[in-house]
Amino acid sequence: MALLFEPLKIRDVTLKNRIVVSPMCQYSSVDGFATNWHLVHLGSRAVGGAGLVFTEATAVCAEGRITPDDLGIWKNEHIIFLKKITGFIKENGAIAGIQLAHAGRKASHLSPWKGRVPLTKDKGGWQTVAPSAIPFKEGDPLPQEMSVEDIKKLVKDFADAAQRATQAGFQVFEIHGAHGYLINEFLSPLSNHRQDEYGGSFENRVRLLVEITKEMRVAIGEKAPLFVRISATGWVKGGWDENDSIKLAKILKDQRVDVIDCSSGGNSPAQKIPVGPLYQVPLAEKIKKETGILTAAVGLITSANEGEEILREHKADLIVMARQFLREPYFPLHAARELAVDITWPPQYERAKLK
């Protein structure tokens, strides 16, 4: 069988194939609640044959949202509709995953199609927070430096959100530590100028993520897989780089993290990203080879053959796709035919299956 359709067992969860729907912001929530849009968006990718379907970045507290339209899981009322979504995903043979997040200094913005600009308080915006009072870019509102008490509350927010997510039926959990959001801001010396135990040295800058990881593992138990998405490099001289990511991956592996989801960039407007097909795959390959941890490759992977080659050459263990799934919700069904693999289609669609 093609490697793309080989099952992968991680702890007590078995993915039926290596194709993962990446977290993709939908900006379609009100007060953090999932809607019918999320049910159809996520559910259709399960119907389409993906092994693992992630929600978009899901805020662990209201002020952790990128926009007022973000999905959230900071209160028990959010569980009810999310449980409907995870149930549908499971009924259609996929595993439901959730990415838990806090946007940090990149919070309190308008959604992309509403302008993407910072929200002022008179328009419903809120005070953003960060490891240090440094805006993402010139002209952005000044974030408030988090106190140690704020940090301790944040760790609890992640753990509480993980417990709610478990109740909602999610089976795989991911911590969002990439793209210039709060955890990534703590990791990078460009955005973290603290002088306490959460800043300065490498060990101090990774402390927040390690603490969240520990509490998340307690919250979800030993049977559930735990992923961490990182920006494996910030693409800025003097910032976070691949060697830092390798050191971090070794620490996270010791903390019972199962998969490093290897993205990049997002923490500085000075970044110079060599965007192109498969441009982030070498990051997943290097971390995998240097640490032995499972890795997920993401970034402009658009075809079955590309995914197959990544797996065959042991560059990563999972293929995470975003835009291609927006273009083609049933990508796995078509990929199986392209790779001459006979997989089960939803019985409702069997009459359309091409031999």
LINKADA-V384706 format. One record per run of one state. SS is the DSSP state (H for helix, E for strand, - for the rest). FROM is the first residue (numbers start at 1). LEN is the number of residues. If there is no record, write none. Layout:
<<SS & FROM & LEN> <SS & FROM & LEN>>
This chain:
<<- & 1 & 2> <H & 3 & 3> <- & 6 & 2> <E & 8 & 3> <- & 11 & 2> <E & 13 & 3> <- & 16 & 3> <E & 19 & 3> <- & 22 & 8> <E & 30 & 1> <- & 31 & 2> <E & 33 & 1> <- & 34 & 2> <H & 36 & 12> <- & 48 & 4> <E & 52 & 8> <- & 60 & 2> <H & 62 & 3> <- & 65 & 2> <E & 67 & 1> <- & 68 & 4> <E & 72 & 1> <- & 73 & 3> <H & 76 & 16> <- & 92 & 3> <E & 95 & 7> <- & 102 & 2> <H & 104 & 3> <- & 107 & 2> <E & 109 & 1> <- & 110 & 2> <H & 112 & 3> <- & 115 & 3> <E & 118 & 1> <- & 119 & 2> <H & 121 & 3> <- & 124 & 5> <E & 129 & 2> <- & 131 & 13> <E & 144 & 2> <- & 146 & 2> <H & 148 & 20> <- & 168 & 4> <E & 172 & 6> <- & 178 & 4> <H & 182 & 6> <- & 188 & 14> <H & 202 & 4> <- & 206 & 1> <H & 207 & 14> <- & 221 & 4> <E & 225 & 7> <- & 232 & 10> <H & 242 & 13> <- & 255 & 4> <E & 259 & 5> <- & 264 & 17> <H & 281 & 11> <- & 292 & 2> <E & 294 & 5> <- & 299 & 5> <H & 304 & 9> <- & 313 & 5> <E & 318 & 4> <- & 322 & 1> <H & 323 & 5> <- & 328 & 3> <H & 331 & 8> <- & 339 & 8> <H & 347 & 6> <- & 353 & 3>>
